[in-house]
Amino acid sequence: MWCLVQAAMDTDNKGSSTLGIITRVFYAGVGVVYASIAWTALELLNGTGTVREGDRPEQEWTARFLSLPYGRWIVGIVGAGFIGFCLYELRRAFGEKFSILKTSRTNATEDQVATRIGQVGITARALVFAIIGFFLIRSAITFDPRNARGISGALIALLRQTHGPWLLATLAVGLMSYGLYTLFLSWKRRIDPI
């Protein structure tokens, strides 16, 4: 719901420029994805849903899009969008203005620690999304939906690398840092009322 509020109310002051509108549409898209995850969780809780293993849901969606006119382009653009989002997040995380807690209730050390945790977490999440984007682009090029990967497939691809277990453990620490980052945000972030 928060992502939808961000999109509709422009809580982050993105404005109505082209980039601002794209960012707010992205917020809305993330809100829809989160809502679908929540819906799936509710279905599992009340016993009406099922869990499909591996990357089957992502591959089924990719197959649907590949069957559309210009489907290859759509899948390729979505993959490029994942990678573009990763680059945007990394630029934001390591830009001059990135600071999580700067409020009157925090000190410089607290803010610096929270900022570093946020940078590690955002980098880990960006890596996972970049891998997903890479596999979507590969699906578009090969016209094969079996190449698509979700989060589990991205992690398995990482595990299969030369130092896979170490890479996966490092990524796990990074993703835990992302969780801490979101907890810091929920605890200290203040939004200016409109």
Secondary structure, DSSP 8 states (H G I E B T S, - for coil): -HHHHHHHH-TT---SSHHHHHHHHHHHHHHHHHHHHHHHHHHHHTT------TTHHHHHHHHHHHTSTTHHHHHHHHHHHHHHHHHHHHHHHTSTT--S--STT--HHHHHHHHHHHHHHHHHHHHHHHHHHHHHHHHHHHT-GGG---HHHHHHHHHTSTTHHHHHHHHHHHHHHHHHHHHHHHHH------
